[in-house]
Amino acid sequence: MTAQQICVFGNTACAWDIAARLRRAGLSVALAASGEARTPRETGRLDPGTPPIETLFGVQLASCRGGPGHFDLIFSGKNTTKKLTAAALVVAGAAVASALVVRRHIDRLDLVAVMKTRE
């Protein structure tokens, strides 16, 4: 594994979409999830032309050391331990939740009233 690898956490359509976009951009990507394996075809998010994505299913993050640009990750699961070195980490669930919160705030703004006010 190279230090240029990016680790995406999650096994949702959003996680697969992020992983696929990063992979198509030429980055090395690993997708890790604690749940059972779901193929990218099930989520409908991986195009046939996308290069392979390393997957780790049924694992939990046991250790994370390092800082921006270099993370040493140790995953543990049923009778297995896997070590990765990653340049960046992406938590897909947090990204989606954050986007929904921002969208909710924008939807609540009264933009017409804002535009009518004078400086």
N, CA, C and O atoms as CSV, one atom per row, in Angstrom:
chain,resi,resn,atom,element,x,y,z
A,1,MET,N,N,0.833,-1.174,0.000
A,1,MET,CA,C,0.000,0.000,0.000
A,1,MET,C,C,0.886,1.249,0.000
A,1,MET,O,O,1.917,1.304,0.671
A,2,THR,N,N,0.467,2.213,-0.746
A,2,THR,CA,C,1.235,3.447,-0.804
A,2,THR,C,C,0.624,4.475,0.128
A,2,THR,O,O,-0.523,4.333,0.551
A,3,ALA,N,N,1.377,5.497,0.444
A,3,ALA,CA,C,0.870,6.563,1.306
A,3,ALA,C,C,-0.142,7.426,0.570
A,3,ALA,O,O,-0.769,8.289,1.184
A,4,GLN,N,N,-0.316,7.218,-0.727
A,4,GLN,CA,C,-1.279,7.993,-1.506
A,4,GLN,C,C,-2.667,7.370,-1.483
A,4,GLN,O,O,-3.577,7.875,-2.141
A,5,GLN,N,N,-2.845,6.293,-0.745
A,5,GLN,CA,C,-4.133,5.623,-0.688
A,5,GLN,C,C,-5.112,6.403,0.179
A,5,GLN,O,O,-4.729,7.027,1.169
A,6,ILE,N,N,-6.378,6.355,-0.210
A,6,ILE,CA,C,-7.443,7.006,0.551
A,6,ILE,C,C,-8.368,5.916,1.061
A,6,ILE,O,O,-8.746,5.013,0.314
A,7,CYS,N,N,-8.733,6.000,2.333
A,7,CYS,CA,C,-9.623,5.006,2.931
A,7,CYS,C,C,-11.000,5.638,3.134
A,7,CYS,O,O,-11.131,6.670,3.792
A,8,VAL,N,N,-12.022,5.002,2.560
A,8,VAL,CA,C,-13.405,5.454,2.698
A,8,VAL,C,C,-14.105,4.503,3.652
A,8,VAL,O,O,-14.052,3.288,3.466
A,9,PHE,N,N,-14.765,5.047,4.681
A,9,PHE,CA,C,-15.484,4.230,5.643
A,9,PHE,C,C,-16.965,4.232,5.302
A,9,PHE,O,O,-17.554,5.294,5.100
A,10,GLY,N,N,-17.572,3.056,5.235
A,10,GLY,CA,C,-19.001,2.942,4.981
A,10,GLY,C,C,-19.280,1.991,3.842
A,10,GLY,O,O,-18.414,1.722,3.011
A,11,ASN,N,N,-20.505,1.480,3.812
A,11,ASN,CA,C,-20.917,0.554,2.765
A,11,ASN,C,C,-22.273,0.976,2.218
A,11,ASN,O,O,-23.162,0.155,1.994
A,12,THR,N,N,-22.399,2.268,2.014
A,12,THR,CA,C,-23.636,2.824,1.482
A,12,THR,C,C,-23.411,3.244,0.033
A,12,THR,O,O,-22.287,3.217,-0.467
A,13,ALA,N,N,-24.482,3.625,-0.621
A,13,ALA,CA,C,-24.356,4.113,-1.994
A,13,ALA,C,C,-23.447,5.334,-2.037
A,13,ALA,O,O,-22.678,5.500,-2.983
A,14,CYS,N,N,-23.528,6.193,-1.017
A,14,CYS,CA,C,-22.694,7.389,-0.951
A,14,CYS,C,C,-21.214,7.004,-0.850
A,14,CYS,O,O,-20.374,7.579,-1.543
A,15,ALA,N,N,-20.900,6.048,0.001
A,15,ALA,CA,C,-19.503,5.616,0.164
A,15,ALA,C,C,-18.953,5.046,-1.138
A,15,ALA,O,O,-17.830,5.358,-1.535
A,16,TRP,N,N,-19.749,4.208,-1.801
A,16,TRP,CA,C,-19.302,3.635,-3.080
A,16,TRP,C,C,-19.124,4.722,-4.126
A,16,TRP,O,O,-18.190,4.661,-4.925
A,17,ASP,N,N,-20.001,5.713,-4.133
A,17,ASP,CA,C,-19.900,6.800,-5.104
A,17,ASP,C,C,-18.623,7.608,-4.873
A,17,ASP,O,O,-17.909,7.930,-5.822
A,18,ILE,N,N,-18.339,7.932,-3.619
A,18,ILE,CA,C,-17.115,8.668,-3.300
A,18,ILE,C,C,-15.895,7.856,-3.707
A,18,ILE,O,O,-14.976,8.382,-4.335
A,19,ALA,N,N,-15.883,6.577,-3.350
A,19,ALA,CA,C,-14.747,5.704,-3.679
A,19,ALA,C,C,-14.547,5.614,-5.192
A,19,ALA,O,O,-13.418,5.670,-5.678
A,20,ALA,N,N,-15.647,5.473,-5.932
A,20,ALA,CA,C,-15.547,5.358,-7.395
A,20,ALA,C,C,-15.018,6.649,-8.017
A,20,ALA,O,O,-14.192,6.605,-8.928
A,21,ARG,N,N,-15.490,7.793,-7.530
A,21,ARG,CA,C,-15.014,9.078,-8.074
A,21,ARG,C,C,-13.518,9.269,-7.809
A,21,ARG,O,O,-12.775,9.721,-8.681
A,22,LEU,N,N,-13.092,8.921,-6.600
A,22,LEU,CA,C,-11.673,9.035,-6.276
A,22,LEU,C,C,-10.836,8.080,-7.124
A,22,LEU,O,O,-9.748,8.428,-7.583
A,23,ARG,N,N,-11.358,6.874,-7.323
A,23,ARG,CA,C,-10.633,5.864,-8.104
A,23,ARG,C,C,-10.518,6.293,-9.564
A,23,ARG,O,O,-9.464,6.137,-10.180
A,24,ARG,N,N,-11.615,6.839,-10.121
A,24,ARG,CA,C,-11.580,7.305,-11.514
A,24,ARG,C,C,-10.637,8.498,-11.673
A,24,ARG,O,O,-10.142,8.762,-12.768
A,25,ALA,N,N,-10.393,9.214,-10.577
A,25,ALA,CA,C,-9.453,10.335,-10.611
A,25,ALA,C,C,-8.005,9.852,-10.534
A,25,ALA,O,O,-7.078,10.661,-10.552
A,26,GLY,N,N,-7.813,8.537,-10.448
A,26,GLY,CA,C,-6.477,7.965,-10.455
A,26,GLY,C,C,-5.880,7.697,-9.088
A,26,GLY,O,O,-4.703,7.353,-8.989
A,27,LEU,N,N,-6.670,7.848,-8.026
A,27,LEU,CA,C,-6.169,7.604,-6.679
A,27,LEU,C,C,-6.409,6.159,-6.270
A,27,LEU,O,O,-7.356,5.523,-6.733
A,28,SER,N,N,-5.558,5.649,-5.409
A,28,SER,CA,C,-5.723,4.311,-4.855
A,28,SER,C,C,-6.718,4.401,-3.703
A,28,SER,O,O,-6.548,5.229,-2.808
A,29,VAL,N,N,-7.760,3.558,-3.711
A,29,VAL,CA,C,-8.841,3.665,-2.740
A,29,VAL,C,C,-9.111,2.321,-2.076
A,29,VAL,O,O,-9.140,1.281,-2.735
A,30,ALA,N,N,-9.309,2.358,-0.754
A,30,ALA,CA,C,-9.770,1.192,0.001
A,30,ALA,C,C,-11.085,1.573,0.659
A,30,ALA,O,O,-11.208,2.668,1.208
A,31,LEU,N,N,-12.067,0.685,0.611
A,31,LEU,CA,C,-13.368,0.921,1.229
A,31,LEU,C,C,-13.508,-0.064,2.379
A,31,LEU,O,O,-13.413,-1.274,2.170
A,32,ALA,N,N,-13.733,0.436,3.594
A,32,ALA,CA,C,-13.843,-0.406,4.782
A,32,ALA,C,C,-15.215,-0.240,5.415
A,32,ALA,O,O,-15.738,0.870,5.509
A,33,ALA,N,N,-15.794,-1.361,5.852
A,33,ALA,CA,C,-17.113,-1.320,6.482
A,33,ALA,C,C,-17.233,-2.433,7.506
A,33,ALA,O,O,-16.668,-3.514,7.339
A,34,SER,N,N,-17.976,-2.156,8.570
A,34,SER,CA,C,-18.146,-3.155,9.615
A,34,SER,C,C,-19.204,-4.192,9.256
A,34,SER,O,O,-19.190,-5.303,9.785
A,35,GLY,N,N,-20.105,-3.839,8.375
A,35,GLY,CA,C,-21.190,-4.747,8.024
A,35,GLY,C,C,-20.810,-5.767,6.973
A,35,GLY,O,O,-19.648,-5.911,6.592
A,36,GLU,N,N,-21.829,-6.465,6.521
A,36,GLU,CA,C,-21.631,-7.480,5.491
A,36,GLU,C,C,-21.326,-6.826,4.152
A,36,GLU,O,O,-21.642,-5.660,3.917
A,37,ALA,N,N,-20.716,-7.594,3.303
A,37,ALA,CA,C,-20.342,-7.090,1.981
A,37,ALA,C,C,-21.582,-6.803,1.150
A,37,ALA,O,O,-22.486,-7.631,1.041
A,38,ARG,N,N,-21.602,-5.625,0.575
A,38,ARG,CA,C,-22.588,-5.258,-0.445
A,38,ARG,C,C,-21.787,-4.888,-1.664
A,38,ARG,O,O,-20.852,-4.091,-1.587
A,39,THR,N,N,-22.140,-5.450,-2.762
A,39,THR,CA,C,-21.372,-5.155,-3.959
A,39,THR,C,C,-21.742,-3.768,-4.472
A,39,THR,O,O,-22.844,-3.284,-4.212
A,40,PRO,N,N,-20.832,-3.128,-5.197
A,40,PRO,CA,C,-21.156,-1.822,-5.762
A,40,PRO,C,C,-22.292,-1.916,-6.769
A,40,PRO,O,O,-22.992,-0.931,-7.003
A,41,ARG,N,N,-22.481,-3.069,-7.359
A,41,ARG,CA,C,-23.587,-3.242,-8.304
A,41,ARG,C,C,-24.929,-3.143,-7.586
A,41,ARG,O,O,-25.899,-2.642,-8.155
A,42,GLU,N,N,-24.993,-3.622,-6.326
A,42,GLU,CA,C,-26.228,-3.522,-5.538
A,42,GLU,C,C,-26.592,-2.069,-5.284
A,42,GLU,O,O,-27.772,-1.721,-5.263
A,43,THR,N,N,-25.603,-1.227,-5.094
A,43,THR,CA,C,-25.871,0.176,-4.809
A,43,THR,C,C,-26.116,0.966,-6.079
A,43,THR,O,O,-26.647,2.075,-6.028
A,44,GLY,N,N,-25.731,0.403,-7.227
A,44,GLY,CA,C,-25.918,1.087,-8.494
A,44,GLY,C,C,-24.980,2.253,-8.681
A,44,GLY,O,O,-25.284,3.158,-9.458
A,45,ARG,N,N,-23.846,2.267,-7.998
A,45,ARG,CA,C,-22.967,3.423,-8.002
A,45,ARG,C,C,-21.621,3.212,-8.688
A,45,ARG,O,O,-20.822,4.147,-8.738
A,46,LEU,N,N,-21.339,2.035,-9.212
A,46,LEU,CA,C,-20.026,1.803,-9.789
A,46,LEU,C,C,-20.154,1.497,-11.267
A,46,LEU,O,O,-20.753,0.493,-11.652
A,47,ASP,N,N,-19.585,2.368,-12.099
A,47,ASP,CA,C,-19.623,2.169,-13.539
A,47,ASP,C,C,-18.687,1.030,-13.926
A,47,ASP,O,O,-17.685,0.801,-13.250
A,48,PRO,N,N,-18.999,0.313,-15.006
A,48,PRO,CA,C,-18.144,-0.798,-15.443
A,48,PRO,C,C,-16.702,-0.377,-15.724
A,48,PRO,O,O,-15.798,-1.202,-15.595
A,49,GLY,N,N,-16.459,0.875,-16.101
A,49,GLY,CA,C,-15.112,1.327,-16.426
A,49,GLY,C,C,-14.286,1.758,-15.229
A,49,GLY,O,O,-13.129,2.144,-15.396
A,50,THR,N,N,-14.846,1.705,-14.016
A,50,THR,CA,C,-14.115,2.129,-12.829
A,50,THR,C,C,-13.046,1.103,-12.464
A,50,THR,O,O,-13.345,-0.089,-12.391
A,51,PRO,N,N,-11.805,1.539,-12.233
A,51,PRO,CA,C,-10.759,0.597,-11.811
A,51,PRO,C,C,-11.126,-0.069,-10.482
A,51,PRO,O,O,-11.965,0.450,-9.744
A,52,PRO,N,N,-10.509,-1.209,-10.170
A,52,PRO,CA,C,-10.851,-1.942,-8.941
A,52,PRO,C,C,-10.630,-1.124,-7.664
A,52,PRO,O,O,-9.712,-0.310,-7.576
A,53,ILE,N,N,-11.491,-1.364,-6.687
A,53,ILE,CA,C,-11.405,-0.716,-5.382
A,53,ILE,C,C,-11.165,-1.806,-4.346
A,53,ILE,O,O,-11.897,-2.794,-4.300
A,54,GLU,N,N,-10.136,-1.627,-3.511
A,54,GLU,CA,C,-9.871,-2.602,-2.455
A,54,GLU,C,C,-10.991,-2.515,-1.424
A,54,GLU,O,O,-11.376,-1.417,-1.023
A,55,THR,N,N,-11.512,-3.652,-0.994
A,55,THR,CA,C,-12.611,-3.660,-0.031
A,55,THR,C,C,-12.244,-4.468,1.208
A,55,THR,O,O,-11.591,-5.508,1.123
A,56,LEU,N,N,-12.675,-3.969,2.346
A,56,LEU,CA,C,-12.505,-4.637,3.634
A,56,LEU,C,C,-13.866,-4.653,4.316
A,56,LEU,O,O,-14.339,-3.614,4.776
A,57,PHE,N,N,-14.500,-5.817,4.385
A,57,PHE,CA,C,-15.823,-5.918,4.992
A,57,PHE,C,C,-15.760,-6.743,6.269
A,57,PHE,O,O,-14.894,-7.605,6.418
A,58,GLY,N,N,-16.670,-6.480,7.178
A,58,GLY,CA,C,-16.710,-7.201,8.441
A,58,GLY,C,C,-15.554,-6.832,9.349
A,58,GLY,O,O,-15.119,-7.645,10.165
A,59,VAL,N,N,-15.051,-5.608,9.215
A,59,VAL,CA,C,-13.922,-5.169,10.039
A,59,VAL,C,C,-14.300,-3.913,10.808
A,59,VAL,O,O,-15.221,-3.183,10.442
A,60,GLN,N,N,-13.564,-3.688,11.880
A,60,GLN,CA,C,-13.715,-2.463,12.651
A,60,GLN,C,C,-12.347,-1.832,12.790
A,60,GLN,O,O,-11.333,-2.530,12.801
A,61,LEU,N,N,-12.314,-0.523,12.895
A,61,LEU,CA,C,-11.063,0.190,13.058
A,61,LEU,C,C,-10.561,-0.035,14.476
A,61,LEU,O,O,-11.189,0.403,15.440
A,62,ALA,N,N,-9.429,-0.717,14.601
A,62,ALA,CA,C,-8.863,-1.013,15.914
A,62,ALA,C,C,-7.883,0.063,16.352
A,62,ALA,O,O,-7.742,0.329,17.545
A,63,SER,N,N,-7.202,0.685,15.388
A,63,SER,CA,C,-6.197,1.686,15.729
A,63,SER,C,C,-6.019,2.658,14.571
A,63,SER,O,O,-6.058,2.268,13.404
A,64,CYS,N,N,-5.824,3.921,14.909
A,64,CYS,CA,C,-5.537,4.956,13.909
A,64,CYS,C,C,-4.493,5.879,14.496
A,64,CYS,O,O,-4.742,6.575,15.480
A,65,ARG,N,N,-3.318,5.879,13.883
A,65,ARG,CA,C,-2.235,6.740,14.341
A,65,ARG,C,C,-1.707,7.544,13.174
A,65,ARG,O,O,-1.785,7.117,12.023
A,66,GLY,N,N,-1.176,8.695,13.475
A,66,GLY,CA,C,-0.618,9.529,12.424
A,66,GLY,C,C,-1.342,10.852,12.354
A,66,GLY,O,O,-2.023,11.262,13.293
A,67,GLY,N,N,-1.182,11.509,11.224
A,67,GLY,CA,C,-1.807,12.800,11.037
A,67,GLY,C,C,-2.038,13.049,9.567
A,67,GLY,O,O,-1.840,12.149,8.750
A,68,PRO,N,N,-2.451,14.242,9.213
A,68,PRO,CA,C,-2.759,14.557,7.820
A,68,PRO,C,C,-1.631,14.144,6.874
A,68,PRO,O,O,-0.472,14.514,7.061
A,69,GLY,N,N,-1.994,13.384,5.876
A,69,GLY,CA,C,-1.027,12.939,4.887
A,69,GLY,C,C,-0.457,11.561,5.153
A,69,GLY,O,O,0.095,10.939,4.245
A,70,HIS,N,N,-0.579,11.063,6.393
A,70,HIS,CA,C,-0.054,9.735,6.697
A,70,HIS,C,C,-0.777,9.152,7.916
A,70,HIS,O,O,-0.505,9.537,9.053
A,71,PHE,N,N,-1.687,8.233,7.665
A,71,PHE,CA,C,-2.422,7.549,8.723
A,71,PHE,C,C,-2.073,6.067,8.684
A,71,PHE,O,O,-2.124,5.447,7.621
A,72,ASP,N,N,-1.723,5.500,9.821
A,72,ASP,CA,C,-1.539,4.057,9.933
A,72,ASP,C,C,-2.799,3.497,10.563
A,72,ASP,O,O,-3.114,3.797,11.715
A,73,LEU,N,N,-3.516,2.688,9.809
A,73,LEU,CA,C,-4.790,2.136,10.258
A,73,LEU,C,C,-4.657,0.640,10.470
A,73,LEU,O,O,-4.041,-0.055,9.662
A,74,ILE,N,N,-5.233,0.144,11.555
A,74,ILE,CA,C,-5.294,-1.295,11.783
A,74,ILE,C,C,-6.757,-1.665,11.925
A,74,ILE,O,O,-7.462,-1.142,12.787
A,75,PHE,N,N,-7.207,-2.573,11.069
A,75,PHE,CA,C,-8.581,-3.074,11.093
A,75,PHE,C,C,-8.572,-4.489,11.653
A,75,PHE,O,O,-7.667,-5.272,11.363
A,76,SER,N,N,-9.572,-4.815,12.450
A,76,SER,CA,C,-9.689,-6.178,12.952
A,76,SER,C,C,-11.096,-6.690,12.689
A,76,SER,O,O,-12.071,-5.940,12.736
A,77,GLY,N,N,-11.175,-7.964,12.415
A,77,GLY,CA,C,-12.446,-8.612,12.150
A,77,GLY,C,C,-12.373,-10.056,12.583
A,77,GLY,O,O,-11.497,-10.434,13.362
A,78,LYS,N,N,-13.275,-10.855,12.092
A,78,LYS,CA,C,-13.288,-12.275,12.418
A,78,LYS,C,C,-11.997,-12.926,11.924
A,78,LYS,O,O,-11.779,-13.062,10.721
A,79,ASN,N,N,-11.160,-13.319,12.854
A,79,ASN,CA,C,-9.916,-14.037,12.546
A,79,ASN,C,C,-9.018,-13.312,11.565
A,79,ASN,O,O,-8.252,-13.961,10.853
A,80,THR,N,N,-9.082,-11.998,11.499
A,80,THR,CA,C,-8.243,-11.266,10.559
A,80,THR,C,C,-7.835,-9.914,11.126
A,80,THR,O,O,-8.587,-9.272,11.859
A,81,THR,N,N,-6.649,-9.510,10.775
A,81,THR,CA,C,-6.159,-8.172,11.085
A,81,THR,C,C,-5.515,-7.632,9.823
A,81,THR,O,O,-4.736,-8.332,9.175
A,82,LYS,N,N,-5.826,-6.415,9.472
A,82,LYS,CA,C,-5.313,-5.817,8.245
A,82,LYS,C,C,-4.766,-4.439,8.568
A,82,LYS,O,O,-5.406,-3.660,9.274
A,83,LYS,N,N,-3.570,-4.134,8.046
A,83,LYS,CA,C,-2.965,-2.825,8.252
A,83,LYS,C,C,-2.946,-2.070,6.933
A,83,LYS,O,O,-2.567,-2.621,5.899
A,84,LEU,N,N,-3.357,-0.803,6.970
A,84,LEU,CA,C,-3.330,0.080,5.806
A,84,LEU,C,C,-2.596,1.358,6.162
A,84,LEU,O,O,-2.609,1.796,7.312
A,85,THR,N,N,-1.971,1.939,5.187
A,85,THR,CA,C,-1.422,3.278,5.316
A,85,THR,C,C,-2.178,4.146,4.331
A,85,THR,O,O,-2.224,3.845,3.138
A,86,ALA,N,N,-2.770,5.221,4.824
A,86,ALA,CA,C,-3.599,6.066,3.969
A,86,ALA,C,C,-3.187,7.530,4.103
A,86,ALA,O,O,-2.736,7.979,5.157
A,87,ALA,N,N,-3.355,8.253,3.006
A,87,ALA,CA,C,-3.057,9.685,3.001
A,87,ALA,C,C,-4.242,10.495,3.507
A,87,ALA,O,O,-4.069,11.593,4.035
A,88,ALA,N,N,-5.448,9.952,3.345
A,88,ALA,CA,C,-6.658,10.669,3.765
A,88,ALA,C,C,-7.724,9.677,4.172
A,88,ALA,O,O,-7.722,8.528,3.730
A,89,LEU,N,N,-8.635,10.128,5.018
A,89,LEU,CA,C,-9.750,9.308,5.477
A,89,LEU,C,C,-11.049,10.019,5.131
A,89,LEU,O,O,-11.154,11.239,5.258
A,90,VAL,N,N,-12.033,9.249,4.694
A,90,VAL,CA,C,-13.341,9.808,4.364
A,90,VAL,C,C,-14.399,9.005,5.102
A,90,VAL,O,O,-14.482,7.787,4.948
A,91,VAL,N,N,-15.204,9.687,5.901
A,91,VAL,CA,C,-16.316,9.042,6.581
A,91,VAL,C,C,-17.572,9.475,5.844
A,91,VAL,O,O,-18.072,10.584,6.035
A,92,ALA,N,N,-18.072,8.583,4.999
A,92,ALA,CA,C,-19.164,8.933,4.089
A,92,ALA,C,C,-20.440,9.329,4.835
A,92,ALA,O,O,-21.129,10.257,4.413
A,93,GLY,N,N,-20.761,8.656,5.915
A,93,GLY,CA,C,-21.978,8.973,6.654
A,93,GLY,C,C,-21.965,10.385,7.205
A,93,GLY,O,O,-22.982,11.078,7.161
A,94,ALA,N,N,-20.829,10.817,7.721
A,94,ALA,CA,C,-20.713,12.169,8.260
A,94,ALA,C,C,-20.830,13.209,7.161
A,94,ALA,O,O,-21.402,14.279,7.372
A,95,ALA,N,N,-20.294,12.903,5.993
A,95,ALA,CA,C,-20.381,13.843,4.874
A,95,ALA,C,C,-21.829,14.046,4.446
A,95,ALA,O,O,-22.247,15.170,4.171
A,96,VAL,N,N,-22.583,12.972,4.391
A,96,VAL,CA,C,-23.999,13.062,3.995
A,96,VAL,C,C,-24.795,13.808,5.055
A,96,VAL,O,O,-25.607,14.672,4.726
A,97,ALA,N,N,-24.570,13.484,6.313
A,97,ALA,CA,C,-25.302,14.151,7.392
A,97,ALA,C,C,-25.010,15.651,7.401
A,97,ALA,O,O,-25.917,16.463,7.587
A,98,SER,N,N,-23.765,16.009,7.204
A,98,SER,CA,C,-23.388,17.419,7.165
A,98,SER,C,C,-24.083,18.139,6.010
A,98,SER,O,O,-24.581,19.251,6.181
A,99,ALA,N,N,-24.117,17.516,4.855
A,99,ALA,CA,C,-24.772,18.118,3.692
A,99,ALA,C,C,-26.267,18.320,3.959
A,99,ALA,O,O,-26.836,19.336,3.559
A,100,LEU,N,N,-26.900,17.361,4.629
A,100,LEU,CA,C,-28.327,17.489,4.930
A,100,LEU,C,C,-28.600,18.629,5.912
A,100,LEU,O,O,-29.599,19.336,5.781
A,101,VAL,N,N,-27.723,18.806,6.885
A,101,VAL,CA,C,-27.889,19.895,7.849
A,101,VAL,C,C,-27.762,21.245,7.146
A,101,VAL,O,O,-28.573,22.141,7.375
A,102,VAL,N,N,-26.766,21.391,6.307
A,102,VAL,CA,C,-26.582,22.639,5.561
A,102,VAL,C,C,-27.784,22.903,4.666
A,102,VAL,O,O,-28.278,24.028,4.596
A,103,ARG,N,N,-28.254,21.859,3.980
A,103,ARG,CA,C,-29.416,22.015,3.097
A,103,ARG,C,C,-30.648,22.474,3.889
A,103,ARG,O,O,-31.413,23.319,3.424
A,104,ARG,N,N,-30.828,21.911,5.082
A,104,ARG,CA,C,-31.966,22.280,5.920
A,104,ARG,C,C,-31.899,23.757,6.304
A,104,ARG,O,O,-32.915,24.451,6.281
A,105,HIS,N,N,-30.706,24.238,6.656
A,105,HIS,CA,C,-30.542,25.650,7.010
A,105,HIS,C,C,-30.819,26.560,5.820
A,105,HIS,O,O,-31.449,27.607,5.969
A,106,ILE,N,N,-30.357,26.170,4.660
A,106,ILE,CA,C,-30.595,26.971,3.454
A,106,ILE,C,C,-32.083,27.012,3.126
A,106,ILE,O,O,-32.611,28.058,2.749
A,107,ASP,N,N,-32.758,25.876,3.269
A,107,ASP,CA,C,-34.190,25.823,2.980
A,107,ASP,C,C,-34.996,26.709,3.918
A,107,ASP,O,O,-36.066,27.191,3.544
A,108,ARG,N,N,-34.499,26.930,5.134
A,108,ARG,CA,C,-35.226,27.738,6.110
A,108,ARG,C,C,-35.002,29.238,5.940
A,108,ARG,O,O,-35.730,30.040,6.524
A,109,LEU,N,N,-34.023,29.617,5.163
A,109,LEU,CA,C,-33.763,31.040,4.958
A,109,LEU,C,C,-34.868,31.674,4.120
A,109,LEU,O,O,-35.359,31.076,3.163
A,110,ASP,N,N,-35.241,32.868,4.487
A,110,ASP,CA,C,-36.215,33.617,3.706
A,110,ASP,C,C,-35.428,34.525,2.766
A,110,ASP,O,O,-35.176,35.690,3.076
A,111,LEU,N,N,-35.046,33.984,1.623
A,111,LEU,CA,C,-34.188,34.700,0.701
A,111,LEU,C,C,-34.885,35.902,0.076
A,111,LEU,O,O,-34.215,36.874,-0.272
A,112,VAL,N,N,-36.182,35.872,-0.075
A,112,VAL,CA,C,-36.904,37.005,-0.637
A,112,VAL,C,C,-36.794,38.194,0.309
A,112,VAL,O,O,-36.550,39.316,-0.134
A,113,ALA,N,N,-36.970,37.962,1.599
A,113,ALA,CA,C,-36.863,39.046,2.581
A,113,ALA,C,C,-35.434,39.599,2.607
A,113,ALA,O,O,-35.231,40.805,2.749
A,114,VAL,N,N,-34.476,38.734,2.472
A,114,VAL,CA,C,-33.076,39.166,2.471
A,114,VAL,C,C,-32.811,40.047,1.266
A,114,VAL,O,O,-32.132,41.067,1.389
A,115,MET,N,N,-33.331,39.680,0.108
A,115,MET,CA,C,-33.101,40.443,-1.117
A,115,MET,C,C,-33.805,41.800,-1.076
A,115,MET,O,O,-33.339,42.744,-1.714
A,116,LYS,N,N,-34.920,41.923,-0.339
A,116,LYS,CA,C,-35.673,43.171,-0.264
A,116,LYS,C,C,-35.031,44.178,0.669
A,116,LYS,O,O,-35.314,45.371,0.566
A,117,THR,N,N,-34.185,43.738,1.569
A,117,THR,CA,C,-33.559,44.683,2.497
A,117,THR,C,C,-32.511,45.527,1.788
A,117,THR,O,O,-31.844,45.066,0.862
A,118,ARG,N,N,-32.380,46.760,2.233
A,118,ARG,CA,C,-31.413,47.660,1.639
A,118,ARG,C,C,-30.201,47.759,2.540
A,118,ARG,O,O,-30.291,47.545,3.749
A,119,GLU,N,N,-29.109,48.074,1.964
A,119,GLU,CA,C,-27.874,48.192,2.751
A,119,GLU,C,C,-27.841,49.471,3.517
A,119,GLU,O,O,-26.876,49.737,4.233
